[in-house]
Amino acid sequence: MRRRSNIKFLGFALIFTLSWVIYGALDKYFSTDVDQLNRKYPHVTISQSAEVEVEIKPGKPNYWVNLKEISPYAKWAIIFSEDWSFYQHEGIDLEQIGEALREIVDGARFRGASTITQQMVKNIYLTNSRTIARKLEEAVLAHKVEKALRKDKILEIYLNSIEYGPRIYGIKAAAQHYFKKTPAEIGPREAAFLAMLLPSPKRYYISFQTKRLTGFAQGRIRAILQKMRMGKVISPEEYKIELKRPLSWEKQ
C-alpha cells in the first residue's frame, strides 16, 4: 500500500515539475521582446570579478563589427563547426538532437546539439545553468528569434557576443588578440582556429598560451578546414596549403 502511495506521489511530483518547467518556458517566451534586437545591440561587459553582464540598449558597442566586415572564412568556419544547417533550420535542429541522443545511448562522448540561434539566445537572455528548464527556455526563445530576425542578423549578434577566450568577447577582440588583425583579414586556418575554440574557449586557450597546438586542436582545425573544402569555401589546393600553414604565433 505504501509503495502504491509513493508511486502516486512521485507521479504527482513529476507532473507538477513538468508543468512548472513548461509554464516558465512559456512565460519567458511571451515576456521577452526579441524584436528589440532589430533596433538595439547587446552590450557585453565584464566586471572586476570576471562576471559577464549583457545589457540590450541603443547604439553599437565599440567592439561591434557588421557581418559584411567579417571574413567569409571566419563566418563559414564557425557555421560549419557549430551549426552546419544554420541557414536551413528554424532555430532548433532536430537531426542534431537525435544524433546527440544516440551518442548518449551508445555511451559515446556527449556533444551539444544547440544551434547557433540557441547559443545566441543563451548568451543574451539566459544563464549557463544546465537544467531542463533552461534548455526548454532556450528552445522556445530560439524559435521566437528565428521569426523576428533575419539569419544574418542572428549570426552577426552571435559572432559579436560569444566568448573566444578568457575575457575575450566578440570576433573583433578575438582577431586582434590572437592574430593582430581585423575580422576582415582572418584567413582560413586562423578562422578554423577561432572555430575550434568555441565549445570551450577557456579550456582550449592552452594552445595559444603554450604557442603550440594540442593534438585535439590540430585534429579539430584539420576537420574544420575539411568542412570548408567540402562547402567550397576554400579550394582543394587551398585546403592542402592551409593544412601546412602555421599560425603566426606557432612555435616551429
QUITAPE-V410290 format. One record per backbone hydrogen bond with DSSP energy under -0.5 kcal/mol. CO is the residue of the C=O (numbers start at 1). NH is the residue of the N-H. E is the energy in kcal/mol with one decimal. If there is no record, write none. Layout:
co: (CO:CO)
nh: (NH:NH)
e: (E:E)
This chain:
co: (1:2:3:4:5:6:7:8:9:10:11:12:13:14:15:16:17:18:19:20:21:22:23:24:25:26:27:28:31:32:33:34:35:36:36:41:41:42:43:43:45:47:51:53:55:55:57:61:66:67:71:72:73:74:75:76:77:78:79:83:85:85:92:92:93:94:95:96:97:98:99:100:101:102:103:103:104:115:116:117:118:119:120:121:121:122:129:131:132:133:134:135:136:137:138:139:140:141:142:143:144:145:145:150:151:152:153:154:155:156:157:158:158:159:162:165:167:168:168:170:171:172:173:174:175:175:176:182:183:183:187:188:189:190:191:192:193:194:195:197:198:200:201:203:204:205:205:206:207:207:211:214:215:216:217:218:219:220:221:222:223:224:225:226:227:228:228:229:235:236:237:238:239:240:241:241:247)
nh: (5:6:7:8:9:10:11:12:13:14:15:16:17:18:19:20:21:22:23:24:25:26:27:28:29:30:31:32:33:34:36:37:38:39:40:43:57:44:45:55:53:50:47:45:43:57:41:64:69:70:75:76:77:78:79:80:81:82:83:86:88:89:90:94:97:98:99:100:101:102:103:104:105:106:107:108:107:119:120:121:122:123:124:125:126:126:131:135:136:137:138:139:140:141:142:143:144:145:146:147:148:148:149:154:155:156:157:158:159:160:161:161:162:171:170:168:169:164:165:174:175:176:177:178:179:181:180:185:71:186:191:192:193:194:195:196:197:198:198:200:201:204:205:206:207:208:209:210:211:212:251:218:219:220:221:222:223:224:225:226:227:228:229:230:231:233:234:232:239:240:241:242:243:244:244:245:250)
e: (-2.0:-2.5:-2.3:-2.2:-2.6:-2.6:-2.2:-2.3:-2.6:-2.4:-2.4:-2.6:-2.5:-2.7:-2.4:-2.3:-2.4:-2.6:-2.5:-2.4:-2.1:-2.5:-2.5:-2.2:-2.2:-2.4:-1.8:-1.2:-0.6:-1.3:-0.9:-1.9:-2.1:-1.6:-2.9:-0.5:-2.3:-0.7:-0.5:-2.0:-2.8:-2.0:-2.7:-2.6:-3.1:-0.6:-2.5:-1.7:-1.7:-1.7:-2.3:-2.6:-2.4:-1.9:-1.9:-3.0:-1.6:-2.9:-2.9:-2.1:-2.2:-2.2:-0.6:-0.8:-1.9:-2.4:-2.1:-2.4:-2.4:-2.1:-1.9:-1.7:-2.3:-2.6:-0.6:-2.3:-0.8:-2.5:-2.5:-2.4:-2.5:-2.5:-2.2:-3.0:-0.8:-1.1:-1.1:-2.1:-2.3:-2.3:-2.4:-2.0:-2.4:-2.3:-2.0:-1.8:-1.8:-2.8:-2.2:-1.1:-1.1:-0.6:-2.8:-2.1:-2.5:-2.3:-2.4:-2.3:-2.8:-1.5:-0.9:-1.0:-1.6:-1.4:-2.5:-2.4:-0.6:-3.1:-0.7:-1.9:-2.6:-1.8:-2.7:-2.6:-1.6:-1.7:-1.3:-1.4:-2.0:-0.9:-2.6:-2.2:-2.0:-2.2:-2.3:-2.1:-1.4:-0.8:-0.6:-1.3:-0.5:-2.6:-0.6:-1.0:-1.2:-0.7:-2.2:-2.5:-0.9:-1.2:-2.7:-2.6:-2.2:-2.6:-2.6:-2.1:-2.2:-2.6:-2.5:-2.0:-2.0:-2.2:-2.1:-2.6:-2.4:-2.8:-1.3:-1.5:-2.5:-1.7:-1.9:-3.0:-1.7:-0.8:-0.8:-1.2:-1.7)
